[in-house]
Amino acid sequence: MKQIGMIGIGLMGHGIASNLQKHGHALTLLDHPGNQPLDALKAGGAKTANTPMAVAQQSEIIILCVTGSPQVEAVLTGEAGVLKGLKPGAIVIDCSTAVPASTVKLAQQVVAAGGRFMDAAMTRTPKEAAAGKLNLLVGSDADLLAICHPVLACFAENIVHAGPVGAGHQMKLLHNYVSLGSVALLSEAAACARRAGVSGETFVQVLSVGGGWGAALDRIKPFVTSGDSSNLRFSVSNALKDLTYYNQMATDTQAHHGIAQAVQHTLDWACKAGDPNAFLPELIGYLAEKS
């Protein structure tokens, strides 16, 4: 069993921590106002620490599950950051969604401090995180993945070795562009259907038996038919962040990204038109009422 530190006990991180604890690993969690309630984890033996440095000082493996690159950079390199308390040979696993160029630079700093680094970006939702059935896209060398695989398997059922450091975050951005872009496209169509007088039930029924069927439609279906957005608990602001990162990656690699820019523009507009913390299916309402 490992001494594992976790930074970022939000909707996804709480599920990861719960499953690590179920498998017998000892946890030290960063105490932070953005955390989900820690009562159950503390009752199971988890400890808390006030700084990332203190988390690192008590851990063989440090798992990051924070919002994005600025937060990862601050947690690792800040005044009381992980790098200040990193044990020799300790492993940093970044499960956040991040800019790959930043990931590669941070990995170099972790290695320079005597540690090892892996990006293990997540797909799926908090529901799968709680069930221990996330997908992980891993960027690391093969031997580090072999070492970490038993720990990762505590909270993931599909673990894909995407390539070297940074490749996990590259693949996550590609995945989220396709996934979130599909939701945005369907949301725009659903909003048009609403304004045209087409019922939500008819819209879903026709797409479900034709070329519009897929995971994106399944995730927004409850909102289209009954106004329930809880089936896709992913905020509009997080979607905007991911599309912004994707467009930056596309710019860095000189890849065409006209469609991705349009999706980012729509999400940016939605954040300004309504509540940025609203779940993504609610984009349909904004587009139908305020476009």
N, C-alpha and C positions, 0 to 999 in steps of 0.2 A: 504494500500500500504506500502511496506517495503523500508527501506533504505538499498540498496544492494551494496556491494563492489565487484568488479571483478578484478582478477589478472590473466592475460593471455588472451589478445584479439587477438588471432591468427585466423586461418581459422574457427575453431570450436567456440572459445570464442566470436568472433564477431557476429555470428548468435545467440548465447545464449543471449548476451547483447541486440541485436536488439529486440528480442522477449520479453525480460523482460521490455524494455522500451515501447514497444507497449501496454503492459498490465498495464502501469501506474506506474511502480516501479521507484524510484529515484536511479540513478547509480553514483557510484564513481569508476573510473577506474585507475589502476596503469599505469602511463606513462612509457612506456618501448619501446626500439627500435625494439623489436620483434613484436609489435602490428601491426595489419592491420590498414589502415587509419581510424582515429576516427572522421572525419569531420561530418558524418551523425549522429553519436551518440551525439557529442557535440551540434549539431544543435537541437537535441531533448531534450537537457537539461542535459546531462551527464557532471559530473565534473571529473577532474583528480587530482591525488595526486602523489607525487614523491617517496614515500616509502610504503611498505606494512603496516607498523605501522600506517601511516597516513590514508591509506584506511580503516583499522580496526577501527580507532578512529571515523570514520564517518558512520559506518555501523552496522546494526542489524544482517545481514547475509553476510558472505564473501564467494564468490565462487571462487575456484581455478581451472584454466584450463591451466596448464603448461605441460611441456614435460614429466617429470618423477619424480621419487623419489628424486634425488639430488636437483631438483628445488623446489619441495614441501617442503623439509626439510629446504632449504635456505630461502624460502619465509616465513615460519612459525617461524623458530627459529633464524634467522639472527639477526645482531646487531640492525637493524631497522625493525624487522620482525613483523608479525601479532600478535604474542603473547605479544609483548611489548605494543600494542595499543588495545588489545581485551577488549570490553565492557563486564561487567558482564551479563551472560546469552546469549551472542552472539553465533551464530551458524556458524561453518566452514563447508562448503560443498566442498569436493574435487572431482572434475570431471576429474582429470587427470588419466593417466594409471600409476600405481605404484606397488611397491613390497609390498604385503600384510603385511609382518612382520614389515616393516617401517611404514605402515599406522596405525597399532595397537599401536605402540610406540608413534607416533605423536598424535593420539587421546587421549592417556593418558595425554600428556602434555597440550593439549587444555583444557581438563577437569580440570587439576590441576590449570590452569590459570583462571578458572571460566566460561569457555565456554562449548559448546556442539559440537560434531563432527559427520559428516556423510560422508562416501564415496559413491559417486553417479557416477560410471564410465559410460562412454558413448559408445554406438555403433552407427553405421551408419556414414554418411559422412558430409562434410561441406554443401552440398546441403540440407540435412535434417535439419541440424542445422539452416540454414537460414529460412527454412520453419516452424520451431518449431515442428519438428517431429522426434526428437532423441529418441532412446531407452536409458533408464537409469537403471543401476543395482545397487541397493542401499544396503549398509551395515550400519545398525543403529538399535536402538531399535524402536519398533512399534510406540510409542507415538511421537518420534521426526519425523518420516516419516509422520505421520498424520499432524503435525504442518507445515512441509515444503512442503507437497504435492501441495498446490495451487501455490507455487512459481515454483516448478519443472514442473508442468503441463503447464507453460507458454512456455516452450521450448521442451517438450517431450510428445509424444503421448502414449508411453508404459513405465510404471514405475514398475519394478519388485523388490520386497523386497527379496533380496538374503539371508539375515540373519543378524547377528550382525556385528559390525564394522570390516572391512577387507573383508567381504564376497563379497561386490560389486567388489572390485579389484580382488579377486580370480576368480570370474565369468567372469570378463572382460578378464583376461589372458587366461582362458579356451576358451572363445569365439574367441579371436584374434588368438590363436594358430590354432584353426580349420579353421577360415576364411583366415588368412594369409598363413597358411600351405597349404590350398587348392589352393590359388593363386600361390604359389611357385611351387607346383606339376604341375599345368596346364601350368605354364610358362616353366618349363623344358620340358614338352611334346610338347608344341608349338614350342620351339626352335629346338627340335629334328625333328619335322615335317618340319620346314623350311629347315633344313640342308638336309633332305631326299628328298626334292622337292615336298612335299605335300602342296597344297595351303592353305592359311589361311582360305578362305571361306569353303573349304571342311572340314578342321579340325573342325571348329565351327559347321558346319551343322551336321556332324556325331555325335559329342558329344551332341549337343542340343536335339537330338531325342533319346539319349541313356543314359547310366548310368553316363555320364560326365556332364549332365546338372546341373545347380545350379547358385546361386548368384555369385560365383567366376568366372564362365565362362562368365556370363553376363557382369561383370565388366571389364574383359580383352578383350572381343570381339572386341570393336572398335580398340584396338591396333593391334590385330591379323589380322584384315581385312583391316585396313587403316592407321595404325601407330598413332592413336589418343590415348594418354595416359590419357586424362583429365577425363575420366569416373571413374577413381579411383585415387583421388588426395591424395594419402598417400605415403609418401616418403619411399625409401628403408631403409634409416637410422632409421626412426621411426619403421618400421617393424622389423629391427634388434634389436632395443631396447625392443620391446614387446616380441620377442622370447627369448631374454636374460633374461627378467624378468620371463617369463613362466618357463624356465629351472631352474632358481633359486628356484621358488616355488616348482617345481617337486623335486628338490634336497632336499629342506627343508622338504617335506612330504614323502620322500623316494619312490616316484612314478617313474615307468619306463618312460624314455623320450628319447629313442634312435632316434626315428623319429624326434622329436623336435630338438634334437642336430644337426641332418643332415640339417634341414631347417635353423637353426641359422648359420651353417657353410656356406651354400649357400649364405645367405644374407650378411654375413661378407665378403665373397669373392666378391660379387657384389659391396659392398661399396668401396672396394679397387680397383676394376677393372674399375669403372666408377664414375659417380657423385652420391654421397650419397643422395643428395636432389632430385634426379630424382624420378618421380612417379613410383610406384611399377610395372605397366605393362611393363615398359622399361627393367625390368629384363629379358624379353624374348630376347631382342636384345643383351644384354650382354652374355647370355647363348649361343645364336646362333653364335655369332661372336668371342667370346674370351675364351670359355671354353676349 
